């Protein structure tokens, strides 16, 4: 699992050169599909990590009267809100060639040749 806290991805949207993105795959749509699948993985990992950290603050018998603001829980939530979004991390990883991908259709064609 990648350490998302050390990602070099920007927190804001940046204009990208489409040709740079399509260069690795030869097809812009394939590049977008790869980055999209990676963004889903990243978002899932971040959500699981956040929920596991927030579980530490959960009390077994919570009722509306017993809920109180926990400053540590708020800080953890704010930290994860400040992280770059999964899509931005996926784009950065793709451009840095840190995402492994292969086209199974092309692999099958090469095997048959």
Phi and psi restraints in degrees (value plus and minus 20) as a CYANA .aco file:
   2 UNK   PHI     -95.3   -55.3
   2 UNK   PSI     126.7   166.7
   3 UNK   PHI    -106.7   -66.7
   3 UNK   PSI      81.4   121.4
   4 UNK   PHI     -90.2   -50.2
   4 UNK   PSI     -40.9    -0.9
   5 UNK   PHI     -89.6   -49.6
   5 UNK   PSI     -41.7    -1.7
   6 UNK   PHI    -123.8   -83.8
   6 UNK   PSI      -7.4    32.6
   7 UNK   PHI     -86.1   -46.1
   7 UNK   PSI     123.7   163.7
   8 UNK   PHI    -110.3   -70.3
   8 UNK   PSI     -13.6    26.4
   9 UNK   PHI     -87.6   -47.6
   9 UNK   PSI     123.8   163.8
  10 UNK   PHI     -92.9   -52.9
  10 UNK   PSI     133.4   173.4
  11 UNK   PHI    -105.2   -65.2
  11 UNK   PSI     -28.3    11.7
  12 UNK   PHI    -141.9  -101.9
  12 UNK   PSI     143.6   183.6
  13 UNK   PHI     -91.0   -51.0
  13 UNK   PSI     118.2   158.2
  14 UNK   PHI    -143.9  -103.9
  14 UNK   PSI     127.9   167.9
  15 UNK   PHI     -95.1   -55.1
  15 UNK   PSI     112.1   152.1
  16 UNK   PHI    -139.9   -99.9
  16 UNK   PSI     133.5   173.5
  17 UNK   PHI    -104.7   -64.7
  17 UNK   PSI     100.5   140.5
  18 UNK   PHI     -81.2   -41.2
  18 UNK   PSI     -56.5   -16.5
  19 UNK   PHI     -83.8   -43.8
  19 UNK   PSI     -56.4   -16.4
  20 UNK   PHI     -83.8   -43.8
  20 UNK   PSI     -59.3   -19.3
  21 UNK   PHI     -90.7   -50.7
  21 UNK   PSI     -59.1   -19.1
  22 UNK   PHI    -101.2   -61.2
  22 UNK   PSI     -30.9     9.1
  23 UNK   PHI     -79.8   -39.8
  23 UNK   PSI     -62.9   -22.9
  24 UNK   PHI     -88.4   -48.4
  24 UNK   PSI     -56.0   -16.0
  25 UNK   PHI    -122.7   -82.7
  25 UNK   PSI     -41.2    -1.2
  26 UNK   PHI      62.3   102.3
  26 UNK   PSI     -19.6    20.4
  27 UNK   PHI    -167.2  -127.2
  27 UNK   PSI     100.8   140.8
  28 UNK   PHI     -81.6   -41.6
  28 UNK   PSI     -59.9   -19.9
  29 UNK   PHI     -86.0   -46.0
  29 UNK   PSI     -57.0   -17.0
  30 UNK   PHI     -86.7   -46.7
  30 UNK   PSI     -60.3   -20.3
  31 UNK   PHI     -82.5   -42.5
  31 UNK   PSI     -62.8   -22.8
  32 UNK   PHI     -85.2   -45.2
  32 UNK   PSI     -59.7   -19.7
  33 UNK   PHI     -83.2   -43.2
  33 UNK   PSI     -61.0   -21.0
  34 UNK   PHI     -84.2   -44.2
  34 UNK   PSI     -67.5   -27.5
  35 UNK   PHI     -84.7   -44.7
  35 UNK   PSI     -55.2   -15.2
  36 UNK   PHI     -84.9   -44.9
  36 UNK   PSI     -65.6   -25.6
  37 UNK   PHI     -83.2   -43.2
  37 UNK   PSI     -59.2   -19.2
  38 UNK   PHI     -87.5   -47.5
  38 UNK   PSI     -58.7   -18.7
  39 UNK   PHI     -82.7   -42.7
  39 UNK   PSI     -58.3   -18.3
  40 UNK   PHI     -83.2   -43.2
  40 UNK   PSI     -63.2   -23.2
  41 UNK   PHI     -81.4   -41.4
  41 UNK   PSI     -65.3   -25.3
  42 UNK   PHI     -83.1   -43.1
  42 UNK   PSI     -67.3   -27.3
  43 UNK   PHI     -80.8   -40.8
  43 UNK   PSI     -58.7   -18.7
  44 UNK   PHI     -84.3   -44.3
  44 UNK   PSI     -64.7   -24.7
  45 UNK   PHI     -84.1   -44.1
  45 UNK   PSI     -63.0   -23.0
  46 UNK   PHI     -84.4   -44.4
  46 UNK   PSI     -62.8   -22.8
  47 UNK   PHI     -82.9   -42.9
  47 UNK   PSI     -64.3   -24.3
  48 UNK   PHI     -82.2   -42.2
  48 UNK   PSI     -62.0   -22.0
  49 UNK   PHI     -84.7   -44.7
  49 UNK   PSI     -63.4   -23.4
  50 UNK   PHI     -83.7   -43.7
  50 UNK   PSI     -65.9   -25.9
  51 UNK   PHI     -83.6   -43.6
  51 UNK   PSI     -56.9   -16.9
  52 UNK   PHI     -87.2   -47.2
  52 UNK   PSI     -56.4   -16.4
  53 UNK   PHI     -91.2   -51.2
  53 UNK   PSI     -56.7   -16.7
  54 UNK   PHI     -92.8   -52.8
  54 UNK   PSI     -45.1    -5.1
  55 UNK   PHI     -80.7   -40.7
  55 UNK   PSI     -50.3   -10.3
  56 UNK   PHI     -81.8   -41.8
  56 UNK   PSI     -46.0    -6.0
  57 UNK   PHI    -112.2   -72.2
  57 UNK   PSI     -30.3     9.7
  58 UNK   PHI     -92.6   -52.6
  58 UNK   PSI     120.1   160.1
  59 UNK   PHI    -126.1   -86.1
  59 UNK   PSI     124.4   164.4
  60 UNK   PHI     -82.9   -42.9
  60 UNK   PSI     -52.3   -12.3
  61 UNK   PHI    -140.2  -100.2
  61 UNK   PSI      51.3    91.3
  62 UNK   PHI    -105.1   -65.1
  62 UNK   PSI     112.5   152.5
  63 UNK   PHI    -146.9  -106.9
  63 UNK   PSI     149.0   189.0
  64 UNK   PHI     -79.2   -39.2
  64 UNK   PSI     -55.7   -15.7
  65 UNK   PHI     -91.5   -51.5
  65 UNK   PSI     -47.9    -7.9
  66 UNK   PHI    -107.2   -67.2
  66 UNK   PSI     -31.9     8.1
  67 UNK   PHI     -93.1   -53.1
  67 UNK   PSI     108.0   148.0
  68 UNK   PHI    -157.4  -117.4
  68 UNK   PSI     140.4   180.4
  69 UNK   PHI     -96.0   -56.0
  69 UNK   PSI     106.9   146.9
  70 UNK   PHI    -127.7   -87.7
  70 UNK   PSI      95.3   135.3
  71 UNK   PHI     -83.8   -43.8
  71 UNK   PSI     -54.5   -14.5
  72 UNK   PHI     -86.0   -46.0
  72 UNK   PSI     -60.3   -20.3
  73 UNK   PHI     -84.6   -44.6
  73 UNK   PSI     -60.0   -20.0
  74 UNK   PHI     -84.5   -44.5
  74 UNK   PSI     -61.4   -21.4
  75 UNK   PHI     -83.6   -43.6
  75 UNK   PSI     -60.8   -20.8
  76 UNK   PHI     -82.2   -42.2
  76 UNK   PSI     -65.3   -25.3
  77 UNK   PHI     -83.2   -43.2
  77 UNK   PSI     -62.4   -22.4
  78 UNK   PHI     -84.3   -44.3
  78 UNK   PSI     -58.3   -18.3
  79 UNK   PHI     -79.6   -39.6
  79 UNK   PSI     -66.4   -26.4
  80 UNK   PHI     -90.1   -50.1
  80 UNK   PSI     -48.7    -8.7
  81 UNK   PHI     -88.3   -48.3
  81 UNK   PSI     -50.1   -10.1
  82 UNK   PHI    -101.5   -61.5
  82 UNK   PSI     -35.1     4.9
  83 UNK   PHI     -83.9   -43.9
  83 UNK   PSI     131.0   171.0
  84 UNK   PHI     -81.0   -41.0
  84 UNK   PSI     128.3   168.3
  85 UNK   PHI     -87.3   -47.3
  85 UNK   PSI     136.2   176.2
  86 UNK   PHI     -77.5   -37.5
  86 UNK   PSI     -55.6   -15.6
  87 UNK   PHI     -85.9   -45.9
  87 UNK   PSI     -59.8   -19.8
  88 UNK   PHI     -88.2   -48.2
  88 UNK   PSI     -57.6   -17.6
  89 UNK   PHI     -86.2   -46.2
  89 UNK   PSI     -61.9   -21.9
  90 UNK   PHI     -83.6   -43.6
  90 UNK   PSI     -61.9   -21.9
  91 UNK   PHI     -83.0   -43.0
  91 UNK   PSI     -64.3   -24.3
  92 UNK   PHI     -82.6   -42.6
  92 UNK   PSI     -64.5   -24.5
  93 UNK   PHI     -81.9   -41.9
  93 UNK   PSI     -60.5   -20.5
  94 UNK   PHI     -84.0   -44.0
  94 UNK   PSI     -65.1   -25.1
  95 UNK   PHI     -87.7   -47.7
  95 UNK   PSI     -50.5   -10.5
  96 UNK   PHI    -106.1   -66.1
  96 UNK   PSI     -16.7    23.3
  97 UNK   PHI      39.8    79.8
  97 UNK   PSI      20.5    60.5
  98 UNK   PHI    -120.1   -80.1
  98 UNK   PSI     -14.9    25.1
  99 UNK   PHI    -129.7   -89.7
  99 UNK   PSI     104.0   144.0
 100 UNK   PHI    -107.1   -67.1
 100 UNK   PSI     112.0   152.0
 101 UNK   PHI    -166.7  -126.7
 101 UNK   PSI     136.4   176.4
 102 UNK   PHI    -168.7  -128.7
 102 UNK   PSI     135.6   175.6
 103 UNK   PHI    -123.7   -83.7
 103 UNK   PSI      87.2   127.2
 104 UNK   PHI     -81.6   -41.6
 104 UNK   PSI     -53.7   -13.7
 105 UNK   PHI     -84.5   -44.5
 105 UNK   PSI     -63.4   -23.4
 106 UNK   PHI     -87.8   -47.8
 106 UNK   PSI     -57.2   -17.2
 107 UNK   PHI     -81.0   -41.0
 107 UNK   PSI     -61.3   -21.3
 108 UNK   PHI     -87.6   -47.6
 108 UNK   PSI     -56.5   -16.5
 109 UNK   PHI     -87.2   -47.2
 109 UNK   PSI     -58.5   -18.5
 110 UNK   PHI     -87.6   -47.6
 110 UNK   PSI     -56.0   -16.0
 111 UNK   PHI     -86.7   -46.7
 111 UNK   PSI     -51.1   -11.1
 112 UNK   PHI    -103.2   -63.2
 112 UNK   PSI     -31.9     8.1
